[in-house]
């Protein structure tokens, strides 16, 4: 399942990141802490996702959410 299907407030473990070969997107997600084995929580869902990774919050769009597998 990708991050867009996650429940709000529940902690998940990232199982992988699939950017379809987009190295820039993969590098960006890695810089946020999105990589296999890291914990992630969806804090809010509206137009974009607000996620918590390593005590920091980020606003990511659905395209990035689809690349993060949990």
Secondary structure, DSSP 8 states (H G I E B T S, - for coil): -BGGG--TT-EEE--EE--TT-HHHHHHHHHHT-STT-EEEEEEESSSEEEEETTEEEEE-HHHHHHEE-
